[in-house]
Amino acid sequence: MRENSLRKYANEEYYLQDKDGNIYFKSYNTGKIELLKGVDIKSFKLLSNFYSCDKNKIFHDSKLLKEKYKSYHDYEKYGYFKVDDSLYWYGKIVEKNFQGELFEISDHFFSDGTTLFVNGKKFRVEMTSFVALNRFYAKDNYEVFHSDEKIFKADPSTFEVLDEFSGLSKDIISKYSFLKNDGYSSWARDKNHVYYCGEILLKGTIDPSSVSIVDTHVLKDRKHVYYFDKIVEGADPESFQPILKHDKAIKDKLDLFTSFYRDKHNLYYLLEHTNDEDENKIVSISQLNTKQGKITLKNLLAQRKEFGLLESEISMIKNLIK
């Protein structure tokens, strides 16, 4: 079926209708258009998370979930839906004999009082001690979770979230290829390790007791400054700080396309590569010695007031662009 021969149903982007009244679903992932078979259009209605129903059938996307159903419960959040005694997550069956009711602990973690549900997976946890620490980290007295994965080496008693930056977690992005990473970053620690999005980072190098967050992907301890899992060479951790936070709106306004940092000795910038094989890193501005780099430095110098540049930093930049 060609999309240009269809019109939007109920002004929804992913539901379409032909001249005969038939209902179609357009996949948000592949763009493929498929017919919802046997729909009673008079009783048909759209629900949340791409669920829909008529008086006889329950659908998810274009897939028939249940015919001749008795009841349904649309939880309206994060893909959970109950038809009779079956619990679904984005159209995939989670539990066939679900007698309880689901309640939301946070926008990512759900429970029926005894079982934890995360991304349609089930876990047995100690619900009396279970707590969601942010959108994607949670723990009870015995285990720590990042989304639907257990962090087996984490210590629950000392585990804490350091910071979270808005965006989508990598587990959600990996499940749905149409989604793109829009800056999600989540740091945590316990007495033994520092964690980035649930994974141990800089094991044996970083000091968890003194770690602090500098910027979205930048942190420091008493010994070093780090960009992800790389040490920023020569940086002084005590005085290292961003000149401007990683704020795209501000950088666009100032016609700058990178993040700048300072310590008591030097200025630094985030060197970003378009080639996936090259890793981004934070380096001294002395490496901005190309023609394009000097243009960036001139732009930085032109915005000296907005950046609050020190006289020593202004002199440093001027020497580099001679």
N, C-alpha and C positions, 0 to 999 in steps of 0.2 A: 504494500500500500504506500503510495506516494504522499508525503506530508503536505505538499501543496494542494492536495485535493481534500484535506481535512481542515476542520476548524477547532479552536480550543474548546474544551468542555468546561463549563463553569469558570471560564477565564483562567484555568490552570495550565501551566506550561507543559506538563508531562501527560495530561489526559486530553485526548482528541476524539472527535466525533465526525462520522461521515454523514452524508445527506439522508441516509436511511435510519439514522439514529444509533448505529453501532458505536461502541466505546472502544478506544484503543489506548494503550499505554506506551509512551516513548521512553525507552531506557535512558536514565540519566548517566549511565556509564558508557554504553555503546551507541546510543542513538537509534537502536533498532525499534521499530514500531510493531507491536503485537496486539492482536484482537483479544478482548475479554469475551470469552465465548458464553453465549446463553444468558446475557444480562437482561434482566427485567428493567427497562429504562425508567418506567414510572416510579419504581421504588429505589432506584439506584442512588447512592450517595457516597461522597468521598469522605474518608476519615484521615487520621494523621499518619505520617511516616509511610505514605503510599499504600495504605490499606483502604479498601473500599468494600461496599456490600450492596446487595439488594435484599429483597425479602426472603430469598432462598439461598444465596451464596455469599461467601466471604472470599475476597481476593487480596493478594499482595502483589503489587505491580500488575502483571497480566496473569499471574499464576492463581489457580483456584486452590484455596486452602481447605474449605469445608463447604459441603452442600447439605442442605436441610439442617442447619444449625439451630440450636435452641436459644443460645444467648452469646453475647460477646462483651468484652470489656476492653475498651481502647484506653491504654494507660497514657497515650499521647506524648510520651517522652522516651527518647532513646530507643525506639523500635519495638518496645514490648507490647504484646497484644494477646489477649486470652479469648479463645473460642471454645465454648463449653468447658471441658476440663483440660484443654491443651494450651500450653503457654508457648508463644512464638517470639522470636527476636528477628526483626526485619525479614519476616516470612519463613524463617528457619525454625523448626520445632526444637524447643528447649526441654520441655517436660510434657509427656503425654497425659499424666495423671496429676494435674496440678490442682490441689484442693483448696489451697490458701489464697491469699491476696498479696499482691506485690506492693511494696511501698519504697519510696525513694529515700536513700540515705544522703546522696548528693546527686549531681547531674550525671554521674557516671556509675555509681554503685547503688544496687537495689537489693532488697531482701524480702523474704516472706516471714521473717522472724527466726528462722533456723538456718537457712541457706543463703549464701551470698551469690548474687548474679552480677556478672561483669561481662559485657559484650556477648551475652548469650551463653557464657560458660558458668558452671556451677562450682561453688567451693564451700566446704565445711569450715566454718570459722567460729571463734568464740564471740558470739554476737554481743554479749554483755560488756566486752572490752573493746569491741570493734569501733574504730573511728576513721572517718574520711579526713585526711590531712589537707587535701586540696582537691582539685578535679580528678587527678590521676593517681595520687599516692594515698594509701590507706594502710592500717595495721590493726592487729589485735595483740594480745599479750604474747603470741607465739610466732606470728608471721607478718611480713611486710609485703604489700602489693604495689606494683606500678601498673595501672590499668588491669588487664587480665593475666598478668604474669607475676608469679611469686619471686621475690628477691631472696634467694635462699641463703645468702651469706650476710644478710642484714640483721642487725641487732634491734629488735623491736623496742626495748626499754630506752635506748638512746637515740633512736631514729627520729629525725626531724627534717621538715622542709625548710630549705634556706630561701628559695625564691622561685617564683613561677612567672613566666612571661606569656602573654596571651597568644593563642594560636591553637592549632590542632596537634595532638600527640602523634608520634610516628606510628603507633599501632593502628590508629584510625586511618592514617594516610596509606599505610601498607594494605589495608583491607579494601580500600576504595581508590582505584587508580585515577579517578577523575578529580580527586582532591589534591591540593598542592600544599606544601609546607609553607605556612604563612607566619613563621617565626616562633612557634612553640618552643619553649625551653623551660626545663624544670630541674632545679638543683636540690639535692638533699645530702644529709650526712648522718652517720652514727659514730660511735667511738672508734671504729676501725677504718671506715672508708668514706669517700665522697662519691656521690652518685649523680649521673646526668641521665635524665629520662629513664631511670631504673637500672642503669648499667654502672658498674664500678669504673671510676675514671682515675687515672694516674695512680694506680695501686703501687704502694711502696715509695711514692715520690711526694705526694701532697700530704700536708698535715691537717687531718680533719678538725682538730681542736682549735686551730687558728684560721681556718678558711673563712672567707667572706666574698660576697658577690660584688663585682665591679660594674658589669654591664651584661647584656643578654647572654653572651657566650664567653665572658671574661671573668675570671676569679683570681684570688690571690690568697696566699698564706704568709706565714712569717718569713719564708725563704724566697719565694718566687711569685711572679705574675704569670698566669696561664691563659692561653686562648684555646679553648677546648682542652686537648691533651698535650699541647705544646707549650714549653716554657718561652716566655717573651724575653729574649736575651738582653741582658743589661738593665732591665727595668727594676726600679726600686719599689718593692711592695708597700712600704710604709706610706710613700707619697703618691703612688700611682692612682690616677683617677681619670674619668672621661672628661674631655673638654665640653663636649655635648653628648648627651645620651644618644643611643642608637635610635634616632627619631627621623624617619624618612621625610615627614612633612617639613621639618626644620631644614634638613639637608637639601631638599629640593628647592626650598625658598632661598637658601644661601648659595645655590648652584654648586653644591659639593656632593660628591658621590662616595664618600667613605666616612668612617668614624675616626676621630682624633682623640688622643690621650696625652697626658703629661705626667711626669714625675719631677722631682727637684733638679734633675740633671738634663732632661731631654724632652722632646716631643715625639710622639709615635702616631702611626696611622694603621688602619686595617687594610692590608693589601689583599684585595679580592680578585680571584681568578675566574675567568669565564670557562676555562678548560677544566672539566671535572677531574682530570688526572692531577691537576695542581691544587695543593691545599692552600686555603686562605691562611694568613698569618698576620700578626702584629709586628711591625718593624719600625725602626727609627726613621724619622722623616729624611734623614740623610740619604736614604735609598730612593727618594723622589728626585732622581737626577736625570730623568728622561725629559723630553720636550713636553709631553703631556703632564708629567709629574710637576714640572715647574709652573705650568698653568694652574694646577691644583693648589700649589703653594701661593701663587699670586692671588687666587680667589680667597684662600685662607687669610692672607695678609689684609685683603680688602675688607674682610669682616672682623677685623681685630677687636672692635668694640663689642660686637655680638658674642664673640668667643671669650672676651675678657683676657686677651693675651697679655702676658707680662712683657716688660721691656727686654728682658734677656731672650725671650722666645721670639720677639719681633726681630731682634738682631740676628738670631740664629737663622730665621727664614730668609732675611735679606741676604745674608752671606751665601745661602744655598742657591738663590736665584740670580746671582750676579752673572 
